[in-house]
């Protein structure tokens, strides 16, 4: 009888345990169930490239005219009319302004009463050379003396970029010779170092270099730009686009997401070499030309992530 009772108790406890486990499974939170669902991240991929890579430095520059002509008054008098404004393009001998001499003002009444005298008292001031008006010092009605500045004419072909370079970077500017100039509208033009100004900025301790372009274009003076100078060059390098390289918040560790197949990507730690705004040299590990690396969509992906490759239609 005791044996039967023990068996009954055993079966009862076993049944209770099964019900308890079943109940736990049924009451599992929805958030935990969601975590069990596989997340698939859409990405784009890029191959590993092999070729030359440059390390660059970016420095500020601004436009300036090297050749300027100052138009001065040849007499003392009053400006009767001025026909130029800043930005006007003028030709040599083009009329800039008319000045009435102070003598003509004194003789004005006499000339009116004596018709036999003929004296206009007006002097024409013309442009001494071709160029663009970069400064106007006076307006109609102003009194000027002989030698006063009336306007400034800049030779448009003398437009250059003046590059401010910290002294420690001067050797890279002189060694490179060539550079790229990024304008404020994101246009990039080619430039070359053609000279150095003889004085340094006493406060900033920067050297000023003259950067010329093949076609100066219609740029105004004092236009700010960014000049990219080659610091180092390596001809045979393992290269990835900069967007493909991920890093931690302190920028002390770097990695990429490498595809194992069309649906899985794994984290691969890397060691960087030269880099610029577009490319990064990979020193370690040695990738193959057939390897595919996640270009976009890799941020925040865990190691061994499920991915799907986006095509042009997906975008």
C-alpha positions as CSV (number, residue, x, y, z in Angstrom):
1,X,0.0,0.0,0.0
2,X,2.9,2.4,0.9
3,X,4.4,1.7,-2.5
4,X,1.3,2.7,-4.4
5,X,1.1,5.8,-2.4
6,X,4.7,6.7,-3.2
7,X,4.0,6.2,-6.9
8,X,0.9,8.4,-6.8
9,X,2.9,11.2,-5.1
10,X,5.7,10.9,-7.7
11,X,3.3,11.1,-10.6
12,X,1.5,14.1,-9.0
13,X,4.8,16.0,-8.5
14,X,5.9,15.2,-12.1
15,X,2.6,16.5,-13.5
16,X,2.9,19.6,-11.4
17,X,6.4,20.3,-12.7
18,X,5.3,19.9,-16.4
19,X,2.4,22.3,-15.8
20,X,4.7,24.8,-14.2
21,X,7.2,24.7,-17.1
22,X,4.4,24.9,-19.6
23,X,3.0,27.9,-17.8
24,X,6.4,29.6,-17.8
25,X,6.8,29.2,-21.5
26,X,3.4,30.6,-22.2
27,X,3.9,33.6,-20.0
28,X,7.3,34.6,-21.6
29,X,7.5,38.4,-22.2
30,X,6.8,39.6,-25.7
31,X,10.1,41.5,-25.7
32,X,12.1,38.3,-25.2
33,X,10.1,36.7,-28.1
34,X,11.0,39.6,-30.3
35,X,14.7,39.2,-29.6
36,X,14.5,35.6,-30.9
37,X,13.4,37.0,-34.3
38,X,16.4,37.4,-36.6
39,X,17.1,41.1,-37.6
40,X,18.3,41.6,-41.2
41,X,20.1,44.8,-42.0
42,X,20.2,46.2,-45.5
43,X,23.8,47.2,-46.5
44,X,25.8,48.3,-49.5
45,X,29.2,46.7,-50.1
46,X,32.6,47.7,-51.6
47,X,35.6,45.7,-52.7
48,X,39.1,46.2,-51.3
49,X,41.1,48.3,-53.7
50,X,44.9,48.2,-54.3
51,X,46.9,51.2,-55.5
52,X,48.3,54.6,-54.5
53,X,47.0,56.4,-51.4
54,X,47.8,59.8,-50.1
55,X,47.7,61.3,-46.6
56,X,46.7,65.0,-46.8
57,X,46.5,68.1,-44.6
58,X,43.9,70.8,-45.1
59,X,44.8,74.5,-44.6
60,X,42.9,77.7,-45.0
61,X,43.4,80.1,-47.9
62,X,41.7,83.2,-49.4
63,X,41.8,85.0,-52.7
64,X,43.8,88.1,-53.4
65,X,45.0,90.2,-56.3
66,X,48.7,90.5,-56.6
67,X,48.7,93.4,-59.1
68,X,46.7,96.5,-58.3
69,X,46.6,100.0,-59.7
70,X,45.6,103.0,-57.6
71,X,43.8,105.7,-59.6
72,X,44.6,109.2,-58.1
73,X,43.3,112.6,-58.6
74,X,45.5,114.8,-60.8
75,X,44.0,118.1,-59.6
76,X,42.3,119.6,-56.6
77,X,38.6,120.0,-57.1
78,X,35.1,118.5,-56.7
79,X,34.0,115.2,-58.2
80,X,31.2,116.1,-60.6
81,X,30.4,112.6,-61.8
82,X,31.7,109.1,-61.2
83,X,30.8,106.2,-63.5
84,X,32.2,103.1,-61.7
85,X,31.2,100.8,-58.9
86,X,33.0,98.0,-57.1
87,X,33.0,94.9,-59.3
88,X,32.9,96.7,-62.7
89,X,35.2,95.5,-65.4
90,X,37.0,98.4,-67.1
91,X,39.3,98.8,-70.1
92,X,42.4,100.9,-70.4
93,X,41.5,104.7,-71.0
94,X,37.9,104.1,-70.0
95,X,36.4,107.2,-68.3
96,X,36.2,106.7,-64.5
97,X,35.2,110.1,-63.2
98,X,35.1,113.9,-64.0
99,X,36.5,116.4,-61.6
100,X,35.7,120.1,-61.7
101,X,38.7,122.2,-60.6
102,X,38.5,124.6,-57.8
103,X,39.6,127.4,-60.2
104,X,36.5,126.8,-62.3
105,X,34.3,127.4,-59.4
106,X,36.0,130.8,-58.7
107,X,35.8,131.8,-62.3
108,X,32.3,130.5,-62.8
109,X,30.6,133.9,-62.5
110,X,33.1,135.6,-64.7
111,X,32.7,133.1,-67.4
112,X,29.0,133.6,-67.4
113,X,29.3,137.3,-67.9
114,X,32.0,137.2,-70.5
115,X,31.0,135.0,-73.4
116,X,34.5,135.4,-75.1
117,X,36.1,133.2,-72.5
118,X,35.8,129.4,-72.8
119,X,37.0,127.4,-69.8
120,X,35.1,124.3,-68.7
121,X,37.3,123.5,-65.7
122,X,36.5,119.8,-66.0
123,X,39.2,117.1,-66.0
124,X,38.5,113.5,-67.1
125,X,40.1,110.7,-65.1
126,X,40.6,107.5,-67.1
127,X,41.6,103.9,-66.2
128,X,45.3,103.4,-66.6
129,X,44.9,99.7,-67.5
130,X,42.4,96.9,-67.9
131,X,41.0,95.3,-64.8
132,X,38.2,95.1,-62.3
133,X,37.2,97.8,-59.8
134,X,38.0,96.5,-56.4
135,X,37.7,99.8,-54.5
136,X,36.0,103.2,-54.8
137,X,37.1,105.9,-52.3
138,X,34.8,108.8,-53.2
139,X,31.4,109.7,-54.6
140,X,29.7,112.6,-56.5
141,X,30.2,115.9,-54.8
142,X,33.3,115.0,-52.7
143,X,36.1,117.5,-52.6
144,X,39.5,115.9,-53.4
145,X,43.0,117.1,-53.4
146,X,45.7,116.4,-55.9
147,X,47.1,112.9,-55.2
148,X,44.0,111.6,-53.4
149,X,43.0,108.0,-54.1
150,X,39.9,107.7,-56.3
151,X,39.7,104.0,-57.0
152,X,41.6,100.7,-57.1
153,X,41.8,98.6,-60.3
154,X,42.9,95.0,-59.8
155,X,44.4,92.9,-62.6
156,X,42.1,89.9,-62.8
157,X,44.8,87.7,-64.2
158,X,46.8,88.2,-61.0
159,X,44.1,86.6,-58.8
160,X,45.8,84.0,-56.5
161,X,45.0,82.0,-53.3
162,X,47.1,83.0,-50.3
163,X,47.7,79.9,-48.2
164,X,48.2,80.2,-44.4
165,X,50.6,77.4,-43.4
166,X,51.8,76.6,-39.9
167,X,55.6,76.6,-39.9
168,X,55.8,72.9,-39.2
169,X,53.8,72.1,-42.3
170,X,55.8,74.4,-44.6
171,X,58.1,71.5,-45.8
172,X,55.0,69.5,-47.1
173,X,53.7,72.5,-49.0
174,X,57.1,73.1,-50.7
175,X,57.7,69.4,-51.4
176,X,54.2,68.8,-52.8
177,X,54.0,71.7,-55.3
178,X,50.5,70.6,-56.4
179,X,47.3,70.9,-54.4
180,X,43.5,70.8,-54.6
181,X,41.4,73.8,-53.7
182,X,37.9,73.3,-52.3
183,X,35.6,76.3,-52.7
184,X,32.6,77.1,-50.6
185,X,30.2,75.7,-53.2
186,X,32.0,72.4,-52.9
187,X,33.7,72.8,-56.3
188,X,37.3,71.5,-56.4
189,X,39.9,73.1,-58.7
190,X,43.6,72.3,-59.2
191,X,46.3,74.6,-58.0
192,X,50.1,74.8,-57.7
193,X,52.5,76.5,-55.3
194,X,54.2,79.4,-57.1
195,X,55.9,81.3,-54.4
196,X,56.2,82.3,-50.7
197,X,55.8,85.7,-49.1
198,X,59.0,86.8,-47.2
199,X,57.4,87.4,-43.9
200,X,55.6,85.3,-41.3
201,X,52.5,86.2,-39.3
202,X,54.0,87.3,-35.9
203,X,51.1,86.1,-33.9
204,X,49.9,82.9,-35.7
205,X,53.5,81.9,-36.8
206,X,52.2,81.0,-40.2
207,X,53.9,81.2,-43.6
208,X,52.0,82.5,-46.5
209,X,52.3,80.7,-49.9
210,X,51.0,81.8,-53.3
211,X,48.7,79.3,-55.0
212,X,47.9,79.8,-58.6
213,X,45.3,78.1,-60.7
214,X,45.2,77.2,-64.4
215,X,42.1,79.3,-64.8
216,X,41.6,82.0,-62.1
217,X,37.9,82.3,-62.9
218,X,35.7,85.2,-61.8
219,X,36.4,84.9,-58.1
220,X,36.1,88.0,-55.8
221,X,38.9,89.0,-53.5
222,X,38.9,87.6,-49.9
223,X,37.0,84.4,-50.9
224,X,37.8,81.7,-48.3
225,X,38.7,78.2,-49.4
226,X,40.3,75.0,-48.1
227,X,43.6,73.8,-49.7
228,X,44.4,70.1,-49.6
229,X,48.2,69.4,-49.5
230,X,49.8,65.9,-49.9
231,X,51.7,65.0,-46.8
232,X,52.6,61.4,-47.6
233,X,52.2,59.1,-50.6
234,X,52.3,55.3,-50.8
235,X,52.1,53.8,-54.3
236,X,51.1,50.2,-53.4
237,X,48.5,50.2,-50.6
238,X,45.4,48.3,-49.5
239,X,42.6,50.8,-49.6
240,X,39.0,51.1,-48.4
241,X,36.6,54.0,-48.6
242,X,36.5,56.0,-45.4
243,X,32.8,55.3,-44.8
244,X,33.6,51.6,-44.6
245,X,35.9,52.0,-41.6
246,X,34.2,52.0,-38.2
247,X,35.6,53.0,-34.8
248,X,34.9,53.3,-31.1
249,X,34.1,56.7,-29.5
250,X,37.7,57.4,-28.5
251,X,38.9,56.5,-32.0
252,X,41.4,54.0,-30.6
253,X,40.0,50.8,-32.1
254,X,38.9,50.3,-35.7
255,X,37.1,47.6,-37.6
256,X,35.2,46.7,-40.8
257,X,32.3,44.4,-41.4
258,X,33.4,41.7,-43.9
259,X,30.9,39.5,-45.8
260,X,31.1,35.8,-45.3
261,X,28.4,35.3,-47.9
262,X,25.4,37.3,-49.2
263,X,23.6,37.1,-45.9
264,X,26.2,37.2,-43.1
265,X,28.8,39.8,-42.1
266,X,31.5,39.5,-39.4
267,X,33.5,42.0,-37.5
268,X,37.2,42.2,-38.5
269,X,39.6,44.4,-36.5
270,X,42.0,46.5,-38.6
271,X,45.0,48.7,-38.3
272,X,45.0,52.0,-40.3
273,X,47.8,53.7,-42.2
274,X,47.6,56.8,-44.3
275,X,44.2,58.4,-44.8
276,X,42.5,61.4,-46.3
277,X,38.9,62.7,-46.7
278,X,38.0,59.8,-49.0
279,X,40.3,56.8,-48.4
280,X,42.0,54.8,-45.7
281,X,45.0,52.6,-46.0
282,X,44.6,49.2,-44.3
283,X,47.8,47.9,-42.8
284,X,46.4,44.8,-41.2
285,X,44.9,42.3,-42.0
286,X,45.7,41.4,-45.6
287,X,42.5,41.3,-47.5
288,X,41.9,39.6,-50.8
289,X,40.7,41.4,-54.0
290,X,37.6,39.1,-53.8
291,X,36.7,40.2,-50.3
292,X,33.6,42.3,-49.9
293,X,33.3,44.9,-47.1
294,X,30.2,46.7,-45.8
295,X,30.2,50.3,-47.1
296,X,27.0,51.7,-45.6
297,X,24.6,50.2,-43.0
298,X,27.4,48.7,-40.9
299,X,27.2,51.1,-38.0
300,X,26.1,49.3,-34.8
301,X,26.1,45.9,-36.4
302,X,27.2,43.1,-34.0
303,X,29.7,40.5,-34.9
304,X,28.2,37.8,-37.2
305,X,25.2,40.0,-38.3
306,X,22.5,39.0,-40.7
307,X,22.5,41.4,-43.7
308,X,20.9,41.8,-47.1
309,X,22.8,43.5,-49.9
310,X,20.9,46.5,-51.3
311,X,20.7,46.9,-55.1
312,X,20.0,49.9,-57.2
313,X,16.3,49.0,-57.2
314,X,16.2,48.8,-53.4
315,X,17.5,52.3,-53.1
